[in-house]
Amino acid sequence: MSRFNRVALAFLLPGLTMLYGCQDLLPQDTSSLLIPGFQRSEIFGLVAGLGTTFAAVPDLVAMLKRRSSAGMNPRMAAIMGVFQIIWVYYGLLIVSRPVIAWNVVAVLINFLSVGAYAHFARKEKAKQENECPNSHYG
């Protein structure tokens, strides 16, 4: 047996045992000690959502600082926005406050990114047309 297979087996067997054979060993989702109205899983969801939601902010800030659409892919932001809207709907279905809250914020950030891209791309196109009005051959 290869070394990789042995290492994988060493992690897989205890993991499967824990999942299937020892349900009592798994942590239960209890109320948070910090905020009693929240379950512990919601607190972890809020923390995890913070990182993933604001991951697009540095690109938005950089685009606003340089006042240029360079380096921005609006399709990526639009696709992410569509799937974040689906995540919001999923959060409503499973009644998960962290999923709903963070994805609503992420949709707004993506909306701002696509809007800023459109604004700067329109300005850049107008500037090019003003600089080179006779650039077409015809």
ABEGO torsion letter per residue (X at the ends): XBAAAAAAAAAAAAAAAAAAABAAABBBBBBBAABAABBAAAAAAAAAAAAAAAAAAAAAAAAAAAGBABGBBAAAAAAAAAAAAAAAAAAAAAGBAAAAAAAAAAAAAAAAAAAAAAAAAAAAAAAAAAABAAABBX
